[in-house]
Amino acid sequence: MDELALFFVGTGGSVPTPRRGLPAVVVRFGGERLLFDCGEGTQRQLMQLGMFGEFESIFITHFHADHWLGIPGMLKSFALREREQPLTLYGPRGLGDLMRTMSVVYGRLPFELGLVELEPAQSVERDGYAIAAIPVAHGERTAFGYALIEADRPGEFDPRAAEHLGITPGEDFGRLQHGETVDGVRPEQVMGPPREGRKVVFSGDTAPCGALVVASHRADVLVHEATFADAELERARETSHSTARQAAEVARDAEVRLLALTHISSRYSGREVRDEAREVFSATEVPRDFDEIEVLFPERGPAVLVRGSEREARAGGRSRQKGDPAELAPADAEPVQPPEHAHEGITSP
């Protein structure tokens, strides 16, 4: 049974703050690790999480610098550590040109670096799941959200029905559950209907858009940007971002189970956008850096936000030192005012 969890490496937007790094989320799915976006400073955040270098794929949503600028430095660190495992980057058209330009920074690599430019709605098929590129609305250049969609799972096995049909408990039970016919008994005679797989959607940076609502339908978790509060609605429109209220409306219309707001502006502490969103969609959380969301199977309950400090307590983790991320990120911390034009975005070369 595969674990599915999201680790929030950076939850800020445009510029880092003492409390929030730039956008990055690690998805742990069974034995695989996937990184979505890689803002400046991501490698250090990953080291603090104990996850540096564990992933084999990076999915970039778009080419504003706060979403990819951590890649060149991280590639150089991988090279210095003599990484051998191949790494594949996925993103919109232009990814190849961007990385060729950045090769002057990271130089020759001792491992294979794959670059895959995706088309809108194209899927990357994996063992037991797929990742689909969702065309979103963030200015004139192509920008993606991503949907991680787990394949449907086999129905629940009915051992009583199997015994009634003459099957002896043990190895034959397992063969039936793996799709084999045993002594004339077919799997569909003892298995319930297929169970829907889990779905996690990342909005990337975007204004509200219909494609995201459709892709997020009944998602277990929607990770949606909330760069602005509703008082800055006009500014959100000008920059093709979303307010917390608009993100909540997308979650409500898509009937998702949990909304996680990220890309939080340095003008907010997080509580303001959370409270605004909950007026529309109550199942809303605002993760901090190093928080985790555990995505359970639907029949076991909704996804659960686990604070980084709670996770460490569960594991009997180390004691916090002054200046550690949790020390700097109280829920009601005062916001840091952003510099002028901080949310206009910086494009790639």
N, C-alpha and C positions, 0 to 999 in steps of 0.2 A: 504494500500500500504506500504510494508515493506521497511524501510530505511536500506541501506547497507553501512557501513562506516568502514574504517581501521584507527586505531590510532597507530602511531608508538611510542612504549614505549622505545625501545632501537634500535639504528641503527648501532652500532659499531660491531666490530668483534674481537674475541680472548681476547682482554684486553680493559677495559673501559678507556675513556679519560674524561677530564672536559666537553667535548661537546657531547659525544655520549656514551650512556649506552650500555650494552650487549643485544643480540637479544631478542626481544619480540614485538609482535604485538597483539593488541586487535581488534577483529572483532565484531562490533555491527550490528546485523541483526534482525530488528524488536525489540522484547523484549528480545532477547537472547544476551549473551556476551560470546565470545570464546577467549581463549588466545593461541597464537601460539608461542612456545618456552618461556623460562623463565630464562634468564641469571641472574647472581648475581646482586643484587640491583634492580630487577624488582619491588619488592613490594613498594619501596620508589617512584619509577617513577609512579607507578599506583596511589599512594596516591596524588601525585602532579596533576595527571589528574582527580582526583576525581572518580576513577574507582576501587579502592581496594576492592576486595571481591565480585564484581558484577557478576563474571563469574561462570559457572558450569562445564566447561570443559577446559582442557589444552591439547594441541597437541604438542608433542615433536618430533622434526625432527630426532635427533640422540643424541648420548651420549657423545659428547665432552662437557667439563664442561661449556663452555660459553653459552651453550644452555639449561642447566637444573639446574645449581647450585643455582638458586634463589628459587627453589621449597621447599627444607627443611625449610628454614627460614620463607617462607611465610606460610607453613602449621602450623608452631609453632605460628606465629602471629594470624592465624585464630583460633587456639585452645585457645589462651589467650583472644581472643575477643568472645569466646564461640559461634563460628559459628555453626549452626545447618544444614544448607543446604548441601546436598551431593555434592561431587566433584569427577569428573572422569578424570583420566589421561589416555591419549592414546599415544602409541609410538611403536617403533619396539620391536622385541623380546629382552628380557633382562631387560625390564622395571620393571618387578616384582622383580627380583634380586636386581636391583639398589635401589628401594624404600625400600625393606626389610633391605638392608645395611644402608640406611639413617635413618631408624626408630629410631636408637639410638640418632639422633639429634632432631627429632621433637616429639618423644614420643607418648603417647596415644592421640588420637584425639576424640573430642566430636561429630564428624560428620562422616558419611560414606565416606570412600575414596575408589573409584573404580579404578582398574588398568586393562587396556585393551591392550593386545599386538596384534598389527595388523600384518597381512600378506601383502606382496606387492600387490598392486592393490585392496585391500579390502576397502569397503566403509562403512562408518557409516551413516546410514539413519536417517534423522531428518524430522520434519514436514515441508514439502515444499522445502527441499534441502538435499544434501548429501555431505559428505566430504570423498574424496578418497585419499588413501595413494599411492604416486607415488614413485617407486623405483628409486633413483638417484645414482650418482657415486661419493662417497666420502670415498675412502679407502676400506679396506677389510670388515669392519663391515657394517651391514645394516643401510642405511640412507634413510629417506623419504623426499619428498616434499609433499605438500597437495594441493588438488584442491577442493574448495568450489563451488558446482554446484547447482544453483537454478533450481527447476523444471520449465518446460514450463508454461507460464501463459495463461489464456483464451484469446481468440481473442477480438478485440474491439467490443463493443456493438453498433449496428446501430439502434438508436431509431426511425428513419423515417421508416425503414423497418418493425419494430415491429408495429408501428401505422398503416401502410399500410395493415398489416395482421390482424388488428382489435384489437390489444392489447392496453388497456388504460394505459397511463403513471401512474406510481406510484408503488405500491407493486408488480404488475405482471412483471414490468421491472426487478426488483431485482430477482424474481424467475427464470426468463429466464437466467439471468446472472449467477445464481448459478446452472444451469444445469437442471432445471425443464421444463417440457412441460406444456404450458399454453393454454387452449382452443384449443388444436390441433396444436399449433405452437411450433415447436421444437427449441431448442437453436441454432442448426447449421444453422437455417434459418435467424437468426438475429445477429449472432456472426461471426466475421472475423476469419481467421486461427489462430491457437495458436501462441503466441509470445514467442520467445526464452528467457529463463531465463538468469540471469547474472552469470558470472563465474570469480572467483578470484583464482589465483594460487600462492603458496609460494614454492620457489625452495628449501629452506633450504640451507645447504652447499653442493656444488656439482661442479664437472667439467661439461662442456657441455655434455648433453646426449640426445639421441633420445626420451626416454620415456617422458622427460620433454617437448620437442617440441610437441609431440603428445597430451599430457595432456593439454597443454596451447593453443591449437588451438582456435583462435578467442576469447581468454579470454578478459574480460573487463580490468583486471589488472593482470600483472605478477610482483610479488615481487621477484626479483632475486638478489642473492648475487653478489657482485663485489669487492672481497677482494683485487684485484690487478689491476693496470693499465697494458696496453699491454707491456710496457717495462719490466715487471716482468713475462712475459708469461711462461718462463721455471720454475720459482718458483711456479706459479699457477699449472702447470702440476705436479710438485713434490708433492704438498700438496693436490691435487684433489680439487682445488678451480677454480673459473672463473675470467677472466679479465672483465672489463667493456665492451670491444669490443665483447667478446664472449657472454656475456649476451644479448647484443644488437642483435647479430646474431640469438640467440634463439628467441627473441621477433619478429624479422623480419620474420624468417622462420615460426613461429607459427601464424603470422598475428594477434598479440594481439593489443589492442587499446591503452594501456598505460603501459610503463615499469617503475617500481620503483626500484631503486638500493639501496641495504642495505648491511650490514656486511662490512662497510667501514673501511679499515685499518687506524690505527692511523697515518700512514705516509702521508695520504691525507686529504685535507680539504673537499673534495666532488666535487668541481668544476672540478677537473682534470678528474675524472671518468665520470662525467656527459658529459663533452665536448667530451671525447673519444667515449662514447656510441652514442651520437647524430650524429656523423659522419656516423653511420650505421643505426640508428633508431631514428628519430627526436623526437618522442613522448616519451621522457625519462625524468624522474625527479629523484632527489636524496633527499628523505625526510630527515629532521632532527628529532631528538627526539621531541615528542609532536606534530608533524604535523599529518594531517588527509587527507585521500583520500575519497571523497564522490563518491560512485559508483552508477551512475544514471542508470535508465532503458535505454537500447540502443536507443530507439526512442526519448529519451529526450536529448541525447548528450553523449559525452565521460566522463569518470571519471575525477574528478577535484581534484588537490592538494590544500589543504588549510593549510597555515602556522599556527603554533600554535598561533602566535601573532595576526594573522588575525581573528582566531576563537574567541579569547578573546575579540577582539575589537567588533566583531559582537554581543557578549553576554554582552558587557559592563563590561568585567571582571576586576579583580583587577589590580592595577598598579604593574608593575614589580619592584622587588627589586634587588639591585646589587647582582650578583651571581646567579640569577635565570637562568634556562636553556637557554632562548632566549638571555639573556645577554652574555652567554658564547658561542653562536653558530652563529656568523655572517657568511654569505655565503663565505667570502673570508678569514676566519681565517687561521692563519698559522697552518700547521699540527704539531702534536707531534710525534717525531720519536719513533717507537716501539722498545722494547727490542729485542735482538737477539733471533731468533726462536719463536717469538710471535705467528706465524701463523701455527705452527705445530700441535696445538690442544692438549688437555689433555683429556684422556679417563676416563670413569667412573671406579670405583673400580671393 
